[in-house]
Amino acid sequence: MGNTFQFHEDSSVGSITRQIEDWISEPDFVALLSSFGKAEIKEKLLRNRISELIEFSSIWDFRGRQKKKGSNNAENARWTVEDYGFNRQQIEKIMVTAEKLGLLGCFMPLKKRYDYILVLGGARMSCLFRMKYAKQICEQFGVKVKSIIGLAGMREVMDSEREATDTYALGAKTEFDLMRSAFTHVFGEIELREKEESVNPNLNLSWQKETYYAANMDVVLLAAPSSEPERRRANTSDTFSFFMEQLQVEEKRSILLVTSQIYVPYQQLEAIRMLGVPYQHSLETIGYPNEWSAKLHGLQKPENYLQEIRSVLQSAGRLLEQYG
């Protein structure tokens, strides 16, 4: 199954806005909105329709609700989102919609050759599973790539994820440590060729870069600084910008992003906003097989899918504000 949001080097802003229009017009999504009390949107301007949906989708901001209750950051993680007691019919409607919207089932690469595979960082087992799948794509599916890039940040590993991360990155302090451990776990102990870093008392300003040679290609691990270090840690868009800056990437490259299936539409849209429109890269995002994380609590619940549908709407809003 291909990406919900297609973007090639000859794609235009108009092509992605039409796809966003189609995404929010998906009948199952419209029915889902109706089941939560959202009346038909009468706004004709797409930007206004997305704004209205973002506002409405605050009812699906389960992490935000927990934060308002006074939870700390660890308790506010995706995997600790509370169950909200959806009945069987509601759960079926949510999951069917999630699949129609591309949050399920997008796991096979469409091409046999890419310039870069970007392995996106994350919490708990994400770095390991995504790096493992990047290697599997190359070896089992015969995909050729010039470089694999691990994109992470310098956020601190939370106590609530230690049970998972200690299985492959014992004692890791940061997400970058998780990415490095995932790389060595998957590729073996490979000699470090080059290392650069900038350490700052404000961890949000710190960054790291490590270059290896493995499986006949360059593997570069990057931890990006935040573009708003006083407010937050590095986010997905920061890692994309850091990738372009550090590797001095030319325009019109072919890029495959590897993440978790639930985040595919959101991270594809963010990639289009940061890498596709300004640099005309051909972009494709896939997720590792869902069964790999079947035993991990709290990432495949109906609440998680509703939360990430909201994330897609927010990303669409940013893209339209910037280019629409």
Order of alpha helices (4+ residues) and beta strands (2+ residues): alpha-alpha-alpha-alpha-alpha-beta-alpha-beta-alpha-alpha-beta-beta-beta-alpha-beta-alpha-beta-alpha
